[in-house]
Amino acid sequence: MWTFSIYLESVAVLPQLFMISKTGEAEIVSAQYLFCLACYRALYILNWIYRFYTEHYFDLIAVVAGTVQTILYADFVYLYITKEDLLLGGEEDVAGLGGATTVTASGAASEEEDKSE
């Protein structure tokens, strides 16, 4: 079960990454969440290196799955870092009533109207 959960974690982000690449835009919260996950994975790799040199510990399953997950995040992180509008988030609706702010692949922020009324 542990091995399956490690493999599942490495590919669980694929639906979000697929939708971002298909639509060319992401909500600000989703983009920031994915960036935080990528940062977490980068810190985890540093943890592997530290543990290997201090404890002589190496887990092949975790390293392979983590490497796959890191590769999946690489394209998104490049887009996130190079697009200034994605980092700034554009003009967000502070009250949360007017719709969601999205960011296109070109980096332009746009507002979506709330159709729930």
N, C-alpha and C positions, 0 to 999 in steps of 0.2 A: 504494500500500500504506500509506503513512504516513497519508493522509487516512482510509482505512478504519479504521486502528488508533485514531485520535483519536475517530472516531464510535463505535466499539465500546466504548472506554473510558468514554464518557459514558453508555452505557446498560447496561453490564455489571453494575451494582449492582441493576438492576431485579428479578431473582429474589429477592434477599435482602429488599429493601424490600417486595415483594409478599407474601412469606411472613410478615414481621413484621405487615403490615397484615391479612393473612388470619387468622393465629392469635392476634394480639393480644399476643404475647410474643416475647422474644428471649433467647438465652443471653447471659450477661454479656460473654463474650469477643467475641461477634458485635456486640453493642451498642457496646462500646468500640472495636472495629475500625472500624465505620461512622462513629463520631464522629471518630476520627483521620483517616479519609479526608475527611470534611467539613472538618476543620481544614486539611488539606493543600490542599484546593481553595480555601479562603478565602485562604490564604497565596499560592497561585498567582495569584489575582485581583490581590492586591497587587503581585505581580511584574509582571503585565501593565501595571498602572497606572504602576509605576516605569519599566519599559522604554519605555512610550509617551512619557513626559515626558523621559527622559534620552537615549534612543537614537532616538526617533521611529519605533519599530517597532510594527507592528500586523498580526497574522495573523488574518484573518476566520474561517478554519476552526477554529482553536484557540479563539477567543473564543466562537463560537457553540456548539461542543461543550461547552466548559467551563461556559458559562451554563446549558445544558440539564442538565448534571450537577449544578451547584449548586442548581438548582431542585428536582431530585429529592431532594437531601439536606435541603432546607429543613424539610420536615415531620418527618423523623426527628430533626433537631437540636432542633427545638422540643420534641418529646417527651422527648428525652434531657436537656435542660436543665431542664425544668419538673418532672420526676419525680425526687424526691430518692432514692428506692430504686434507681432505675436508675443514678444516679451512685455510690451507695455499694456497690451490688452485692449487698446482702443478706448472708446467711451462706453463704460459699462453702466447699466441701469442700476443705480445705487439702491433704489427702493425695491428692486426685484419685480416690478409690476409691468414693465413695458416690453419684455421679451428678452431673448438670450443674445448675447454678443457672440458672434462667430468670427473666425479668422480664416481667410482663404489661403490657398497655397501660395498666392502671390504676396501675402502679408497684409492685405487690406481688411480692416475690421468692418463689419456690417451689423445692423440691428435687424432682428426678426420680430415681427409683430406677434403679440400674444393672441391667438385665435380662440381662446377658451371662453370668451364672453358670449 
